[in-house]
Amino acid sequence: MSTYQELKGLKIKYLDGDTSGDRLIEGEIFYNSTSFQLKAPIAIANFSSGGHLGTARYTLAGGGTQTAGLAFGGDVLPGPSALTEEYNGLNWSGGGNLNTARRSLFGCGTQTAALAAGGNPGPSTTANSEEYDGSSWTEGNNLGTARRNMAAAGSQTAAVAVGGQNPPGEVANVEEYNGTSWSEVNDIPSADAGSSGLGTQIDAVIAGGAPNSTTSLAYDGTNWTATNSINTGRGHASSGGDSTSGVIFGGGSNSTAAETWDGTSWTTSSATLGDGRAQMTQAGPIGSGTASFGAGGYSPGVVTVTEEWTVSTSTIIGDSWASGGNLNQGRGSLGGCGTQTAGLAFGGSSFPPLTRYNLSEEYNGSSWSEGNNLDQARNSIAGCGTQTAGLGFGGYIGPVTGKTEEYDGTSWSEQNDLNTAGYDMGSCGTQTAGLGFGGYNTHTNLTEEYDGSSWTETGNLNTGRNTLSGAGTQTAGLAFGGRPGTKNNTEEYNGSTWTDSNTMNVARMGLAGSGTQTAAIAFGGGPSSAANIATELYDGTSWTISSNTAASHQQCAGGNASPNSASLIFGGGGNQTGTEEFTGATTTINAAKTIDFD
């Protein structure tokens, strides 16, 4: 008699809970010594938020995998795009542009070996075909029939393009690409456009079509055969997987529905897109119906959103912003410190007319209440520390000031001034070990350390700037953003000197941040509308695009003692009162199923 390990290659474990860390996989059986039951983990499908595209667009094409994806072409309104972006599973970065800008194009392949063909470069369709090598696109031989909105399957050297539109009508043409040229093969049974494709050149499935087709067809490299229909008719859906394990989602009239393919039939999933939309990246990863993605699209309005489809024994809940209680006094250029459940806001200004405040407010995780005022009203003040041990310094009172004040949870008291007066400085650290850097009015690169009593000048920033932000501690600090020229510079501080690190994805000034040198968050800023809502996470090496804030925030403040997974943003230019709370992505183990032998 065979053992379970011999049959499945997995041991039966003996555990007192329902998890076993990273080793928990579907098909594994364990004996729960607390409930005295045999159990097995369940794989569950879910969508989670991914990094945002750098440029919003729809009718774009794509390829690759969930951790090495590709998006190219599309429509940025009001015209076609040549942009290519590469995805690393966390954020998108720029790649080489297409030679021919176009929308509604064919796309397949990988991040380092992709294929683009057809589409609309303008009023008419094109037969143009290009290959991508991971850095640049090269013109290849054209399609036999110019068209747009084709279904795609296969790879750069073995692709199949199905149906599409060659105005004024749809076509049934099918063409195969061998890495050099396109050739006509057997047509699909009837003309169709906007279908989604899965699989390879000789083992493909296409499903749906514009506007609301439920057709599903299988291809064996020669002939097309009807299969069981999809459950929700739609065109322009995103897709991923192969002929035995696939998924399509979105499409139609901004559908949120997802369906899985098991080689025989389509099943509606309980998981749905968070942002229903059509005309996302058309090609997900070949060979994986359990890990796909869709980026961009129209929902309505062109979006940058990326969502990842995962079937796993773990459920990922993406990071997000949620509204908190409003400040009592709307203002920008204010100081902030503390945490998401114990924040502190102080100083700042409103306009018009220009009014500088000495107001101080405390946040309890849901609402703000007024506390005792600063001794000196001012805007562009820097801050660090906690709600019960805060530090405010510098700022603008008419002239620039170096005034420093400490907060003890009840009242503010004056301390020794900065050596060099400054405003719009970056800051981090605590009340007894604070760090101030940069500032105005000469875009200074100065850095000063505070020991709870006095300030001492130390190593300069490499790039002088103002309206920047910071995170971390006095001996492990981080400086990012600022101006002049709207900076994306990042520098790390070791207690004496600053070292340049990888730049932010979105250059900005007037932003806020929190966290540590190896786990920081940056949010808000300006002057662009993209910067106003952008959030980025830093892992000690590079920045990753995260979820946007709901409202625009510039010249804002945050709880800079917060971890990057539970941060706080409040106020901003335009006399904003809004507060938002950030929750980082979490991963939970799915409930284990009890094995019933009855």
N, C-alpha and C positions, 0 to 999 in steps of 0.2 A: 504493500500500500504506500503510495507516494505521500510525502509530507507537503504542507502548504508552501514551505520554502522551495521545495523541488518543483512545485507546480508554477509558482508565481515569482520565485526569486526573492521573496520577502519573508523576513522572520515575523512571527507573532510576538508582539512586545507585551510587557507586563508593566502597566502604568497606574498611578493613583489619580490621574486626571484624564482629560480628553485631548491633550496635545502632547506632542513630542518634538517641539521646535521645528527646525528646518527639515527634519526627516519625514514629517507628516505628509504622506502622499496618498492619492486615491488608489485603492486596491490593497492598501496596508490594513492589516487587522491587528488590534491590540486587545488585551484583557484588562478591563478597568477594575482594579482591586478594591475600589471604594464601592462601586455599585454592583460588583460581581457579575459583570456582563462582558461579552465579546462585542466590540464596536469597530466601525470602519469610518474614516473621514469621507465627506461628501464633496464632490467638485461642484461648485456653483458658478454660474455666469454672472458677470457684473460689468458695468461701465464705470470708468474712473477718469477724472480730469488729467490731461497731459499738458505739456508746455504749449503756449500759444504760438501760432505762426507769427513771424515778424511782420508780415503784410497780409491783411484781410483780402480774401478772394474766393471765388466760387468757380464752378465748371473747370476745376483744375484736375490734373492727373497725379498719380503717385506710384510708389512701389516700395520694395524692401520689407523690413520687419518692424515689429513694435519697438525694438531697441536700435534699429538702424534703418530708419524710414526715409522716404524721399517724396517731395511735393514739387510740382513744376507746372508752369503755365497758368492758365485760368483767366478770369476776368476780375479786374480790380475796380471796375466802374470808374470811368466810363469806357474802358477799352481793354484789349487783350494784354496779357503780361508775359514776359520772358523769364520771370524770376524762378530760381530753383532754391529750395531750402532743404537742408538735411536734418534729420531727427536722431537724437542719441538715446531716446527713451525718456528724456527729461526736458530738453529744450531744442528749439530749432535754430540753425545758423545758416548763413548764406552760402550757396554753392554757385557754380558757373551758370550764367544765363543761357537760355535757349538761343539759337541763332534766329529763329522765327518766333516772335511773340504770338500767342494764340490761346483761344479758349476752346472748351469742349473737345479736347484732344484725347487721343489714345495714349495709354501709358502702361508699362509693365517692367518687370525686372527688379534689380536690387539697387542699393544705394551707390554701388561702385560699377554697376553694369546695367543701365536702364535704357529703355527704348521709348521714344515719343514719335507719334505720327498723326497726320491729319489735323483736323480742327479748323477753327475760324481765325485767321489772322486779321480779317476785316469783314466786309460784307459777304464775301464768297468763301467757300471751303478750299482747303489745300490738300495736296497729296504728299507734302513734304515729310520726310522721315529723318530722325536724328538719333545718335547714340551717345550715351553719357558714360564717362570712365571714372567718375568719382570727383572730377574737378572741372571738366569742360565737355561741351556738346560738339559732335562732329556730324556734318551732313552725310546722309547715306542715300541709297536708292529710294525713289518715291514709291508710294502705294500705287497699285494699278488704277484705283478709283478714288478720287478726292472725296472726302466725307468727314463728318463730325459725329460725336456721340456714339462711338463704337463700344461694344463690350470687349474686354481685354483679358487674355490669359497667356501664360507662358513666360518666357525669359527673353533676354536681349538677343540670344542666338536661336531661339525656337519659340516664336510668338504666333498667336492667332488673333486676328482682328475681325470682329463679327458685326454685321449689319451696319446701322448708322443712318445718317441723313446726308443726302446730296441734293439740296434744295432744287425743286420744290417738294420733293417727296423722300420717303424712307427707302432704304435699299436692303436687299437680302444677301448681298455679296459677302463672301468670307475669303480672307487672304491669310496666307502663312508667310512668316519671315524666317529665313534660315541663317541670319547673321550677315547676309550680304544683300539679298533681294527679296521682294515680295512676289508671290505667285497666287493666282486664283485657284480655289478648291471648291468643293461642293457648297452650294448656298444653304442657308437655313430655310425651313419650309415656307416662311412668309416674311416679308420685309418688316424690320423692327429697328428701333433706336432707343438708346438709353438703358439697355440691359446691363446687368452686372455680371462679371466673369470670375470663375474660380479655376484653379488647376493649371494643367500644362497644355502644350500644343496638341498632344495626342490623347489627352485624357482630361477634357474640360467640361464645365457646366456653366450655362448662362441662365439667368433668371430675371423676370420682370421686364420692364420696358415702358417707355412713355406712351400715354400718360399713366395708365393704371393696369398694365398687363400683369397677369398671373402666370404667364408661360414659363416653363422650365425645360431646358433641352440639354441633353448630354452629347458629347462629341468624342469619337474614338480615333480621331485623326483622319477619318474618311467620311463617315456618315453621322447625321444628326438624328437623335431619337428623343421623342417626347418623354418626360418623366412626370412624376407627381408635381402638381402646381404649387407655387408659393401661396401662402394663406392671405397675405395682404398685397393686393396689386399695387405696383409702384414702378417708377422709372428713376434713374439717376441715384440709385442707392450705392452705398459703399460696400465693399466686399473683401473677404479674405479667406484663405484656405485652399483645399484641393477637392478632388472629385469624391472623396469619402468623408471629409470633415471640413465643413465650410460654414460661413456666416454672411448674411447680408443685413444691413441696417440703415435706417433713415430713408431718404428718397421721397418720391411722391410729393404730396403737399405738406412738406416739413414733418414727415412721419418720425415718431420716436421708436417704432417697432423694430425688433430684431428677430430673425429666423435662422435656425441652424439646419445644416444639411448633413445627413449621415450616410450618404451614398445611395439612398433610396427615396427618402421623403424629407419634406421641410416641416419643422416644428417651431411654432411661435415661442420665443423665450420670455420668461418672466422679467428679464433684464431689459430696460429701455434706455435710450439715449437721454441724457440730461437736457440736451438742447436739440430738439427735433429739427432736422434740416435736410435739404437735398443738395446734390451736386458737390459733395465732398471729394477728397481724393478717391479715385475709382478703384485703385488696386491696393489691397492689403498684402500681407506676407503670403507667399506661395507655400503651401504645405502645412499651414497652421490655422485651423479653425478655432483654436483656443487662445490665440493671442494676436489680435488684429488692431487696427486703428483707423480713424477717420478724421481728417483735418480740413478746416475751412468750411465753405458751403454758404448756403443762403437760408435765413431762418425766421422771418424775413430780415433783410439787411445782410450785407456781406460780413462774415465773421472770421475771427482768427482761432476759434475754439478747436482744440484737439481732444478727442475722447478715445480711450483705450478699451478694447473689448478683451476680457480675460475670463477663461474658465479655469478655476483653481479651487483648491481646498482652503484657500485664504480669500477673504473679501477685502478689497481696497476701497476705502472711502477717501476721495480726493480732498485736497485742501480747499478752503473756502473762507470768504468774508461774510460776516453777519452784522446787522445793524445793532448798535448799542444806544445808550441814552445820550441825549444831546447836551452839549455844554450850555450853561446858563447864559453866557455871553459869547456870541459868535466873534471870531477873531483869527487872524493869521499871524505869522512871524512870532509865534509864542514858544515858550519853553515847555518841555515835558520830561517826565521820568516815571519810574515805578513799573508796575506790572498790569496785566489785563484785568485783574480783580482788585488792584490797589494802585490806581494811577494818580498822577499829579500834573495839573496844567497851570502855568503861571505866566504873567506878562502878556505881551502881544499887542496887536493894534487892529483897528478897524478903519475903513475908509469908504466913502467920504462922510463927513469931514475926517481928517486924520485924528484919531484918538488913541493915545497910548494908555495901557492899563497896568495897574499894579495888582490886579485880581489874581486870586489863587483858588483853584477848585480841586476837589478830591473825587475820585471815581471808585465805586465799590463793586464794579462788575456789571452794574445795571443802570446807575444814575450818578449824576454829578451833584455835589453840594458845595456851597461856598465856604472857604476857610479864611483865615487871616491873610491880609494882603502883604505883598512885597513891600519893603521900605521904599523902593524906588520904581516908579512906573517906567516901563521900557518895552520896546519891541526888539526882535532879532536877538533874543537872549538864548544862551545855551544852557543845557541842564543835564544832570545825571544823578544816579542814586535811586532811592526808594521813596515811597510816600511818607514814611516816618523819618527818613534821613536823606533829604534831598539837597541838591546843590544847584544854584542858579548863578550864572556869571556872564560878564560882558553885556553887550546890547547897545541900543541906541536911544538916547534921551533928548536928542537935539544935536549935541556932539556925541561921539562914540565914548563909551565908558568901560572901565575895567572892574566895576563894582561887583563884588561877590557876596552872596547871601546863602546861609544854611537854613534848612527847614527841619524842625524836629517833630513834625506830625501835628503841631498846633500853630506855631508862629515862626516867622523868619527873623534872622539876626545877621547883622553885618559882620563880615570878616575881612581879611586883607585882600586888597585889589590884585588883579592880574598885573604882571610886570608891564605888559603892553596891552593897552585898551583895544578891544576888538568887538565886532558884532558879526552876526551870521557865521559863527564858528561851528566846527564839528566838536562832538563831545562823546565821552564814554566813561565808564568807571563808577566809583562810589563817592560818597560824601567825604570820606577820609583818604581816598586814593583816586582822585579825579584826573581826567585828561582833557585838555582843550587844545584844538589845533585849527590852523587855517584862519579865515576870517577876512574882514574888510576894514580899511578902505583901500589897501594896496595889494589885494589878493595875496595876503601874507602866507608864508610857509612856516610860520612860527609854531612851536609846540610848547605847552607848559603843563607841568605836573603839580597837583595839589595834594598836600599831605594832611589835610584837616585843619591847617592853620595858615599856611602860606604857599605861594606859587613859585616854582623854579623852572627856568627855561631849560629845554633839552633839545634833542635832535630835530632838525627841520624836516617837514614834508619834502618829498622830491618835486612835487608839483604844487606851487602856491595857488590857493583858490579860496573861495567863500561860498556860502549857502550850501555847504556839503553836510554829510551826516556821518555818524560813526556807530560802532558797536564794540563790545568786548570790555576789556579791563585796562588798567594803567600799564600793565606789563605785557599784555597781549591784545592790543587794540587794532581796530580796522577803520579806515577812512575811505569814503566812496562818494562819487558824484561831485557836484559843485560847478562853479563858473570862475573866470570868464570862458566863453565859448561853449558852454554846456558840456561838462566833463562826464566821461564814463570811467575815469581812472579809479583804480583801487590800490590802496597801500596797506601793508601790515606793519605793526609797531611791536618791537620786542622789549620795550622798556627803556630803550636809548636811541634806536635808529628806525627809520622807515624803509621798507622794501617794496618795490612795485610788484603787483600781482596781476592776474588776468582781469581785463576790463569788464564792466557791466554790459549787458545786451542793449539797454536803453540809456543813452546819455541823458542826464538831467541834473537840475539844481533845485533847491528848495524842497528836498525830500526828507524823509525820516527813516529810522531804522532801529533795530534792536538785535539781541542775541550775543553770540560770542564770535571770536576770531575764526573759529572753524565751523560755526553754524549760525550764520547771520541772515537777517531779512532786511530788504530795502523796499520802500513803498512810497507812492506819491511823487510829487515833484512837477517840474515843468521844463521848458515852456510848452512843449507839444501836448496835444490831447492824449497821445499814447502814453507819455510820461505821467500825466495826471492820474492815471488809473493803474499803472504798471506795478507789479510786485515781482521781486526776484529773490532767490535763495542762494546763499553762498555756503560752500561746503569746505572751505579752507583752501580751495584751489580755483574753482570757477563758479560763475553765476548761472542760475537756471531760472527761466521764466516760470512764474507761478500764476495763480488765479488773480484776476483783476479786482480792484476794489469796486464797489457798486457806484460810488460817487467820485468825482474828480477832487483831488486834494493837492494843493500847491502851497508852499510856505506853511506846511503842517507840522505837527509834532507827534511823538509816539511814546509809549512806555518803554524807554530804552533799557530797563532792567529786565524786560520780558525775554523769555526764550523765543527762538525764531518760530516755534510751533504754536505759540499762544501769545501773539503780539496785539498791539493796540495802536490805532491811528485816530487823531482828533483835530478838529479845527482846520484852518487853511485860509488862503486869500479869498476875498469875496465875502468876508465875515461869516465863514462857515461855522455851524454849531455841530455838525455831524460827527459821530463816533462810529468806528467800525472795529470789529474784533476778528482776528485771524485764528483759524484752527488748521493745524498742519494735517497732512495726509496720515491716515492710520491703516494698519493691516490687522484684521482679526481672523482667527481660525474659525472656519465654518463648523457648525454643530456636527458632532459625530453621530452617525446612525447606529442604533442598536441592532445587532444581528439576531433575528428571531428564528429559532430552529423549529418552532411549532408548525 
